[in-house]
């Protein structure tokens, strides 16, 4: 399938690989954008935006990105650290006193951001019915007991990350966290990223679906087995209570949902533009950018059930694990989303990369499609 958009001659092999993705008849639609410094060298899209296969993917088609958005709320928090409104090593309860319940008084902001806080999941009862009610969910979270002593173990805060950091933004700034991100980060840089899509843009949203026969790497297969068979496992609760799953993506409530760690809709150009702006000195200064991108935790993650490395709200390069590697430089940082979307940056080469898709794969980390594309980008630089 022929892609639309632009591609610098140097990256022709990337364009060819992007087009070859659609040799698979299950592939619906996708977008790819790569910037080197401030220059957009690749901005491609192809396929269909609907499940019926009649609405072509357009330059401004929005794709669901799930957890790709986590670094945005993390950077928003760091902006408030830089302004003196938050401290990384202060207890969360300093700003949110109710959070101190059930042994959480000493949990620090840094521990939340590097996924060692001991609060990666919510226990029963089932919270899916109330997930869209922010006030209810932060009250539940404030009362939730720890799973382990803070700082002693690693567990990805699938949904809890967004509620904790988002509530801290509300407490010290006064704005809704998604409003803060829009006003302070997205709008000033004209980034086509939406943390809660306005109804007038609903028509731009592509429909998400899964592909059969894509089993994922062994870690992903093991995680999926746990999710299907062990309802009380910490990983199952982290991903399902409430569940951030593909079937939600056809629900207008999800399109408008404002949870700054699990739900966003974007173009690939919007995603890559965020990292380009970040690396050129916007949002936060050099000192906090270094804090954001250096390793703050590593080990076997109890939620992902695989080895992980984290900065302060971003995932770091895993060169020893090909199924989790960005296929670029050792300092690469960014975040994946469920089913294939991803965005990241290589500060050494000043490359920012954004990929969106509506055809969900089964890899829990980096999908083979964007990994092949990123390896070709790196080879061409």
Secondary structure as GFF3:
##gff-version 3
##sequence-region A 1 381
A	DSSP	beta_strand	4	7	.	.	.	ID=ss1
A	DSSP	three_ten_helix	9	11	.	.	.	ID=ss2
A	DSSP	alpha_helix	12	20	.	.	.	ID=ss3
A	DSSP	three_ten_helix	21	23	.	.	.	ID=ss4
A	DSSP	beta_strand	29	36	.	.	.	ID=ss5
A	DSSP	beta_strand	39	47	.	.	.	ID=ss6
A	DSSP	beta_strand	63	64	.	.	.	ID=ss7
A	DSSP	three_ten_helix	66	69	.	.	.	ID=ss8
A	DSSP	alpha_helix	70	82	.	.	.	ID=ss9
A	DSSP	alpha_helix	92	95	.	.	.	ID=ss10
A	DSSP	three_ten_helix	97	103	.	.	.	ID=ss11
A	DSSP	alpha_helix	109	113	.	.	.	ID=ss12
A	DSSP	three_ten_helix	128	130	.	.	.	ID=ss13
A	DSSP	alpha_helix	134	143	.	.	.	ID=ss14
A	DSSP	alpha_helix	160	173	.	.	.	ID=ss15
A	DSSP	alpha_helix	177	181	.	.	.	ID=ss16
A	DSSP	pi_helix	182	186	.	.	.	ID=ss17
A	DSSP	three_ten_helix	187	189	.	.	.	ID=ss18
A	DSSP	beta_strand	193	194	.	.	.	ID=ss19
A	DSSP	three_ten_helix	199	204	.	.	.	ID=ss20
A	DSSP	beta_strand	209	210	.	.	.	ID=ss21
A	DSSP	alpha_helix	218	229	.	.	.	ID=ss22
A	DSSP	alpha_helix	234	240	.	.	.	ID=ss23
A	DSSP	three_ten_helix	246	250	.	.	.	ID=ss24
A	DSSP	alpha_helix	252	255	.	.	.	ID=ss25
A	DSSP	beta_strand	265	266	.	.	.	ID=ss26
A	DSSP	alpha_helix	268	279	.	.	.	ID=ss27
A	DSSP	alpha_helix	286	293	.	.	.	ID=ss28
A	DSSP	beta_strand	297	301	.	.	.	ID=ss29
A	DSSP	beta_strand	306	310	.	.	.	ID=ss30
A	DSSP	beta_strand	315	316	.	.	.	ID=ss31
A	DSSP	three_ten_helix	322	324	.	.	.	ID=ss32
A	DSSP	beta_strand	333	336	.	.	.	ID=ss33
A	DSSP	beta_strand	342	346	.	.	.	ID=ss34
A	DSSP	beta_strand	351	357	.	.	.	ID=ss35
A	DSSP	beta_strand	359	360	.	.	.	ID=ss36
A	DSSP	alpha_helix	368	380	.	.	.	ID=ss37
###
